[in-house]
């Protein structure tokens, strides 16, 4: 089943969102045709959309997909591979470490290991609760697209000047802002902490659907803006409900996506239609995360706790 939206809701749109196996879909694509692959593959942790297998079998399957992704990648393109941890019998396997070797074996170069930290998630009881995932950004060679200006954040000290050297007395900051670094914090305001603020998609997020591990559009937008130019093709081989495709078309790129779950493809298709019609709720880049004032009952210490302490 393939949904294609060509010049139906938006002039010159070139979008493909297909229900299929990732490897089958990739084999259809011509070599050197994709400027950016940005995706989050299944973590092999037993979610409803995956069958849990051994870590070695899981990695062997992913190797086949990665080989195809490298084949279709343009020489100046990038792959952003976002992963978390695989857990077996209480032991953590950091997937980015395993995937790093796979990409390096194919000659790719790691440009950044981006830390995505978020403030919410399941609480662990036998280890510290996990609150981050990583994005491995790889390129084929040294000649790759990197547009820093569209993703700069405000400088903390814009009035700072050089105190020595040939530029002494001149402003040292870029008037467009500063490089956001490779640590993307998703709790504090980026303007105060000089970091990107992108919360994960939970129940009160405006983009939330039934997908249990949904990409925030804002996270993909940063990669799209920095690593592609207008009209380039952005691919997500594990597209889920289409967040990567929406991030691409929001910035005049072409979006290709595939997912084997028909229900997610249907949701993704409807989200794309809603976006092109102006009806999709999207969290805007840079919007501060809600901070409780302390007056809300949910953030106050329960009276029962206080009474219990006093009784002791």
C-alpha positions in Angstrom: 0.0 0.0 0.0 1.5 3.3 -1.1 0.2 6.8 -0.3 1.5 9.5 -2.7 0.7 13.1 -2.5 1.9 14.7 -5.7 0.6 18.3 -6.4 -2.7 17.4 -4.7 -2.6 19.6 -1.6 0.6 21.6 -2.2 2.1 22.7 -5.5 5.4 21.0 -6.3 5.2 18.6 -3.3 7.0 15.3 -3.9 6.1 13.0 -1.0 6.1 9.3 -0.6 4.9 7.5 2.5 4.8 3.7 2.0 3.7 0.7 4.0 6.5 -1.8 3.4 9.6 -3.4 4.8 12.5 -0.9 5.0 14.9 -3.1 3.1 12.4 -3.8 0.3 11.7 -0.1 -0.1 15.3 0.9 -0.1 16.2 -1.5 -2.9 13.8 0.5 -5.1 15.7 3.7 -4.7 18.5 4.8 -7.1 22.0 5.1 -5.8 23.3 8.6 -4.7 19.7 10.0 -4.5 19.1 10.8 -0.8 20.7 13.8 0.8 19.7 13.0 4.4 18.6 9.9 6.2 17.2 10.7 9.6 15.6 8.0 11.6 15.2 6.1 14.8 15.3 2.3 14.1 13.5 -0.2 16.4 15.6 -0.8 19.6 14.7 -4.5 19.8 13.1 -4.0 23.2 9.8 -5.7 22.5 7.6 -2.8 21.5 4.3 -3.7 19.8 5.8 -3.0 16.3 8.8 -5.3 16.7 9.7 -8.9 17.4 12.4 -9.2 20.0 15.4 -11.3 18.9 19.0 -11.7 20.1 21.2 -8.6 20.0 23.4 -10.2 17.3 20.5 -11.2 15.1 19.1 -7.7 15.5 22.4 -6.0 14.5 22.8 -8.3 11.5 19.4 -7.3 10.2 20.2 -3.6 10.7 23.5 -4.1 8.8 21.5 -4.9 5.6 19.5 -1.8 6.0 22.5 0.4 6.6 24.3 -1.0 3.5 21.4 0.2 1.4 21.2 3.6 3.2 24.9 4.2 2.3 24.3 3.1 -1.3 21.5 5.6 -1.8 23.3 8.5 0.1 24.7 11.3 -2.0 28.4 12.0 -1.6 27.7 15.3 0.3 24.8 13.7 2.3 24.4 12.7 5.9 22.9 9.9 8.0 21.5 10.8 11.4 20.9 7.5 13.3 19.1 8.1 16.6 19.1 5.2 19.1 18.8 4.5 22.8 19.6 1.4 24.8 18.8 -2.3 24.4 18.2 -4.0 27.8 18.6 -7.7 28.5 18.3 -9.3 31.9 18.8 -5.9 33.5 22.0 -5.2 31.6 22.3 -2.1 29.3 23.6 -2.4 25.8 24.2 1.1 24.4 23.2 0.7 20.8 25.2 3.7 19.5 28.4 1.9 20.4 27.4 -1.2 18.4 26.1 0.9 15.4 29.3 3.1 15.4 31.4 0.1 14.3 28.9 -0.9 11.6 29.0 2.6 10.0 32.8 2.8 10.4 33.3 -0.6 8.7 31.6 1.0 5.7 34.0 3.9 5.7 31.6 6.6 7.0 32.9 9.4 9.2 31.3 10.4 12.5 30.8 14.2 12.7 28.9 14.4 16.0 27.6 12.1 18.7 24.6 14.3 19.7 23.1 13.8 23.2 19.3 14.2 23.3 18.4 14.7 26.9 14.7 14.8 27.9 12.9 15.2 31.2 10.3 12.5 31.2 10.2 8.7 30.8 9.6 5.5 32.7 11.2 5.3 36.1 13.7 2.4 36.8 13.9 0.7 40.2 17.1 -1.2 39.8 19.2 1.4 38.1 19.1 5.2 37.4 16.2 6.2 35.2 17.2 6.7 31.5 16.8 10.2 30.3 18.8 10.5 27.1 19.3 9.0 23.7 22.0 9.7 21.1 22.1 10.8 17.5 25.1 9.5 15.5 25.7 11.9 12.6 27.8 10.3 9.8 29.0 11.5 6.4 30.6 9.8 3.4 33.5 12.2 3.2 34.8 15.6 4.1 32.7 17.4 1.5 29.3 17.4 3.2 26.4 19.9 3.5 26.4 21.8 6.8 24.3 25.0 7.2 24.9 26.4 10.7 23.1 29.7 10.4 19.5 28.2 10.3 20.0 26.4 13.6 22.1 28.9 15.6 20.9 29.8 19.1 21.2 33.1 20.9 24.6 33.9 22.4 24.7 34.2 26.2 27.1 37.2 26.0 26.5 38.9 22.7 28.4 42.0 23.8 31.6 40.0 24.6 34.7 41.4 22.8 38.2 40.0 22.1 40.6 41.1 24.7 43.8 40.5 22.8 45.2 39.8 19.3 44.5 41.5 16.0 40.7 41.6 16.7 41.1 43.2 20.2 38.1 45.4 21.0 35.9 43.9 18.4 32.8 41.8 19.2 33.7 38.1 19.4 30.2 36.7 18.9 28.4 36.0 15.6 25.5 38.4 15.3 23.4 35.5 14.0 23.9 33.5 17.2 26.1 30.6 18.3 26.6 27.0 17.5 24.1 25.0 19.5 26.7 22.3 20.4 26.3 18.5 20.4 24.2 18.4 23.7 20.5 19.0 23.1 18.8 19.6 26.4 15.1 19.4 26.5 14.1 20.8 29.8 15.5 24.4 30.2 15.0 27.4 28.0 17.6 27.4 25.2 17.9 31.2 25.4 19.0 31.0 29.0 21.1 27.9 28.8 22.4 28.2 25.2 21.0 24.7 24.3 18.2 23.3 22.3 14.9 22.7 24.0 12.9 19.8 22.5 10.7 17.7 24.8 10.0 14.1 24.0 6.5 13.3 22.7 4.4 12.3 25.7 0.7 12.4 26.5 0.4 16.2 26.8 2.5 17.0 23.7 0.4 18.6 20.9 1.8 16.1 18.3 1.1 13.0 20.3 -0.5 10.0 18.4 -0.8 6.3 19.3 2.8 5.6 18.4 4.7 4.7 21.6 8.1 6.2 20.5 7.2 9.1 18.3 9.8 11.5 16.9 9.2 15.2 17.8 9.1 17.1 14.5 11.3 19.8 16.1 14.1 17.3 16.6 14.2 16.4 12.9 13.8 20.0 11.8 17.2 20.8 13.2 18.9 18.1 11.2 16.9 19.0 8.1 17.9 22.7 8.2 21.5 22.0 9.0 22.3 19.1 6.7 20.2 19.7 3.6 19.3 22.4 1.1 15.9 23.2 -0.3 14.5 20.6 -2.7 16.9 17.9 -1.3 15.4 14.5 -0.4 15.0 13.5 3.2 14.5 9.8 3.9 13.2 8.0 7.0 13.3 4.2 6.6 11.4 3.7 9.9 9.0 6.6 9.4 6.4 5.7 12.0 3.7 8.4 11.9 5.5 10.6 9.5 7.3 13.2 11.7 10.4 13.2 9.6 8.4 13.7 6.4 6.5 16.6 7.9 9.8 18.2 9.1 11.1 17.9 5.5 8.2 19.5 3.8 7.9 22.3 6.3 11.2 23.5 5.0 10.7 22.9 1.2 12.5 19.5 1.1 11.1 16.3 -0.4 10.1 13.6 2.1 10.4 9.8 1.6 9.3 7.4 4.3 8.5 3.8 4.9 7.1 1.8 7.8 5.8 -1.8 8.0 2.9 -0.9 10.3 -0.1 0.0 8.3 -1.9 1.8 11.2 1.1 4.2 11.6 1.2 4.9 7.8 -2.4 5.8 7.9 -1.9 8.2 10.8 1.2 9.6 9.1 -0.7 10.1 5.8 -3.5 12.0 7.6 -0.9 14.1 9.5 0.7 15.1 6.2 -2.7 16.0 4.7 -3.5 18.0 7.9 -0.3 19.8 7.7 -0.7 20.7 4.0 -4.2 22.0 4.8 -2.9 24.0 7.7 -4.7 21.9 10.4 -1.9 20.0 12.1 -0.9 20.9 15.6 2.9 21.3 15.8 5.2 22.4 18.6 7.2 25.3 17.2 11.0 25.2 17.4 12.4 27.1 20.4 9.1 27.2 22.3 9.9 27.0 26.1 8.8 23.9 27.9 6.1 24.5 30.4 7.5 25.1 33.8 5.2 24.6 36.9 4.8 27.7 39.1 4.6 25.7 42.3 1.0 26.5 42.8 -0.3 23.4 40.9 -1.5 20.6 43.2 0.4 18.0 41.3 3.8 19.6 42.2 3.1 20.2 45.8 4.2 17.8 48.5 1.1 15.7 49.5 -0.3 16.5 52.9 -0.3 12.7 53.7 3.5 12.6 53.3 3.9 15.5 55.8 1.6 13.9 58.3 3.4 10.6 58.0 6.8 12.3 58.7 5.3 14.1 61.8 4.0 10.8 63.2 7.5 9.4 63.1 
